[in-house]
Amino acid sequence: MKLQSIVVTLVVVCTGLAFAPVSLGQYVVEWNFNSNPADASTTTGSTTPNLIATGVSGTPTAQLVGGTTATFASGTGSSDPASTDNTAWNLAGFPTQGTASMTAGARFNVNTTGMSAIKIEFDLRTSATASRYFQAQYSTDGTNFSNVGSTVDATGGTGATFHNNFVIDMSAIPEVEGKPNFAVRIVSAFAPSTSAYEPATTGSTYGTSGTWRFDMVQVQAVPEPGTFGLAAGAAALTLIRRRRQAR
């Protein structure tokens, strides 16, 4: 069963472009992988976050793990509201069949100082021959990782399309709060109770040429009162618009 949920976010824009503290959490970091400035090409993009709330310590980063490689490709079908430059981060180079489960994928590093109730939300497109299952993992020291729950069925047997709004909910894991070296990674995993990868599309054959595309990777948290604000009003308006479109 997919680990998906509907996250309702109350955003209040006030003088100084600050987020008012709300118990449901705020989107404090976001990667949409689009070029900045937009260039109308989905074969170019950026792994620099397009939104970082003021007050977030350090520089959030996205990186590859386990030998994967990446290009940029179309994000059509994701929840990104961009109409002319909707780009996704396209990962390839996953392990051969029957090897290295839960080691290869993408990693996102965010300093969680001043944050609680951490959640990560993202969209994922798997090609037909890529792994159907992923495992979410977290680290509090940037080196050692622990699983969040069990493996997740990313496609339900239907690959080659975006499946949106996966949520990694770590709000009940207090040790991830206030960690300068916090990281979360999403890695390919064997099918449950097996030692083999299952292809994303039923009837296909798993292969190392399979790809994963990430889009709209967002970190949600409850900040300490007065900690975070938005660096630009446009970013706040974008968040409000996106949540309205999602209804």
C-alpha positions in Angstrom: 0.0 0.0 0.0 1.3 3.5 -0.9 2.5 5.7 1.9 0.4 8.7 0.7 -1.7 11.2 2.5 -3.3 14.6 2.0 -1.4 17.3 3.8 -3.3 20.4 4.5 -1.2 23.5 5.1 -2.4 26.8 6.5 -0.3 29.6 5.2 -0.7 33.2 6.5 1.2 36.0 4.8 1.7 39.0 7.0 3.9 42.1 7.2 7.5 41.2 6.5 6.4 38.2 4.4 6.6 35.9 7.4 4.9 32.6 8.0 2.7 32.7 11.1 3.4 29.6 13.2 0.8 27.0 12.6 0.4 23.5 14.1 0.0 21.8 10.8 3.5 22.7 9.7 5.1 24.8 7.0 6.9 24.1 3.8 10.3 25.4 4.6 12.4 23.9 1.8 11.4 22.9 -1.7 13.1 21.5 -4.8 11.2 21.7 -8.0 14.3 21.1 -10.2 13.3 23.7 -12.7 15.9 26.1 -14.2 16.2 29.4 -12.5 15.5 31.6 -14.4 13.1 29.4 -16.4 14.5 28.5 -19.8 11.5 26.6 -21.3 13.7 23.4 -21.6 13.1 20.3 -19.5 16.5 18.9 -20.3 18.1 21.5 -18.1 17.4 22.2 -14.5 18.8 22.8 -11.1 19.2 20.9 -7.8 19.4 24.1 -5.9 16.2 24.6 -3.7 13.9 27.1 -5.3 12.4 27.9 -1.9 14.2 28.2 1.5 12.4 29.9 4.3 14.5 32.5 6.1 15.8 31.1 9.3 16.7 27.7 7.9 20.3 27.1 8.9 23.0 26.1 6.4 22.3 25.2 2.8 19.9 22.4 2.0 21.3 20.1 -0.7 20.2 17.2 -3.0 22.6 14.5 -3.9 22.9 11.0 -5.5 23.6 7.9 -3.5 24.6 4.3 -4.2 26.1 5.0 -7.6 23.1 6.5 -9.3 23.5 9.2 -12.0 21.2 12.0 -13.0 20.0 14.1 -15.8 16.9 16.4 -16.1 13.7 15.4 -17.9 10.1 16.4 -18.2 8.1 16.7 -15.0 4.7 16.5 -16.8 2.3 14.7 -14.6 3.8 15.9 -11.3 2.2 18.4 -9.0 4.5 21.2 -10.1 2.3 24.1 -11.3 4.9 25.3 -13.8 3.5 25.3 -17.3 6.6 26.0 -19.5 9.6 24.6 -17.5 8.3 21.7 -15.5 11.5 19.7 -15.0 12.2 16.6 -12.9 15.4 15.1 -11.6 15.9 11.9 -13.6 17.9 9.1 -11.8 19.5 6.1 -13.5 22.2 3.6 -12.7 20.4 1.5 -10.1 21.8 -1.9 -8.9 21.6 -5.1 -10.9 18.8 -7.5 -10.0 19.2 -9.2 -6.6 21.9 -6.8 -5.3 22.3 -3.8 -3.0 18.7 -3.3 -1.9 18.1 -0.1 0.0 21.3 1.6 -1.1 20.7 3.5 -4.3 18.6 6.6 -5.0 18.5 10.2 -3.9 19.3 12.0 -0.6 18.2 15.4 0.7 20.1 17.2 3.4 18.4 19.8 5.6 19.5 21.4 8.9 16.5 20.9 11.2 17.7 23.3 13.9 14.6 25.0 15.3 12.2 22.5 13.6 9.9 19.8 14.9 7.3 17.5 13.3 9.4 16.9 10.2 7.8 15.6 7.1 9.0 15.1 3.5 6.6 15.2 0.6 7.6 14.3 -3.0 6.4 13.2 -6.4 7.9 10.1 -8.1 7.8 8.7 -11.6 9.3 5.3 -12.2 9.9 3.9 -15.7 8.4 0.5 -16.5 11.5 -1.5 -15.7 12.6 0.4 -12.6 12.1 -0.8 -9.1 8.4 -0.7 -8.0 9.4 -0.4 -4.3 11.3 2.2 -2.4 12.4 2.6 1.2 12.6 5.9 3.0 15.5 6.3 5.5 16.7 9.1 7.8 19.9 10.1 9.4 20.6 12.4 12.4 24.3 12.5 11.9 24.6 12.5 8.1 26.3 9.0 8.1 24.1 6.3 9.7 20.6 5.7 8.3 17.5 4.1 9.8 14.4 3.0 8.0 11.1 5.0 8.2 8.5 2.3 8.3 8.6 -0.5 5.7 9.1 -0.6 1.9 6.5 1.3 -0.1 4.8 0.3 -3.4 5.4 3.3 -5.6 3.3 2.4 -8.5 0.7 -0.3 -7.8 2.0 -2.0 -10.9 1.6 1.0 -13.2 4.9 2.6 -14.0 5.9 5.3 -16.6 3.7 7.9 -14.9 4.0 10.2 -11.9 2.5 9.1 -8.6 2.3 12.3 -6.5 2.3 13.4 -2.9 4.1 10.6 -1.2 4.7 11.6 2.5 7.5 10.5 4.7 6.1 11.4 8.2 8.7 11.7 10.9 6.7 13.8 13.3 6.7 10.9 15.8 10.5 10.6 15.6 11.8 13.4 17.9 15.5 12.5 17.3 15.3 14.0 13.8 14.5 17.5 15.3 17.2 20.0 15.8 19.9 18.1 13.9 22.4 20.1 11.7 23.3 16.9 9.8 19.8 15.6 9.2 19.3 13.8 5.9 16.5 11.7 4.3 17.0 9.4 1.4 14.7 7.5 -0.9 16.3 4.3 -2.1 15.2 1.3 -4.3 14.2 -1.8 -2.4 13.5 -5.5 -3.0 9.9 -6.5 -3.2 8.6 -7.4 0.3 9.7 -10.9 1.6 11.9 -11.4 -1.5 15.5 -10.9 -2.6 14.7 -9.3 -5.9 13.5 -6.0 -7.4 10.0 -6.0 -8.9 9.5 -3.9 -12.0 7.3 -0.8 -11.7 4.9 -2.0 -14.4 3.4 -5.5 -14.0 4.6 -7.7 -16.8 7.8 -5.8 -17.4 11.3 -7.0 -16.5 13.5 -5.1 -14.0 16.6 -3.7 -15.5 19.4 -1.3 -14.6 18.3 1.0 -17.5 15.2 1.8 -15.5 14.8 5.4 -14.1 13.2 7.3 -11.3 12.2 11.0 -11.6 11.7 13.1 -8.5 9.8 16.4 -8.5 8.3 18.7 -5.9 10.5 17.5 -3.0 9.3 19.5 0.0 10.3 19.6 3.6 7.5 20.4 6.0 8.1 21.3 9.7 6.7 23.2 12.6 9.2 25.9 13.5 9.8 27.5 16.8 7.7 30.7 17.1 9.3 33.5 15.0 12.0 31.3 13.6 11.1 31.1 9.9 9.8 33.5 7.2 9.7 33.5 3.4 12.5 35.2 1.5 10.0 36.4 -1.2 6.3 37.1 -1.3 6.1 35.4 -4.7 7.2 32.1 -3.0 4.3 32.5 -0.5 1.8 33.1 -3.3 3.1 30.1 -5.2 2.5 27.8 -2.1 -1.0 29.2 -1.6 -1.8 28.8 -5.3 -0.4 25.2 -5.4 -2.5 24.1 -2.4 -5.6 25.6 -3.9 -5.0 23.8 -7.3 -4.6 20.6 -5.4 -8.1 20.7 -4.0 
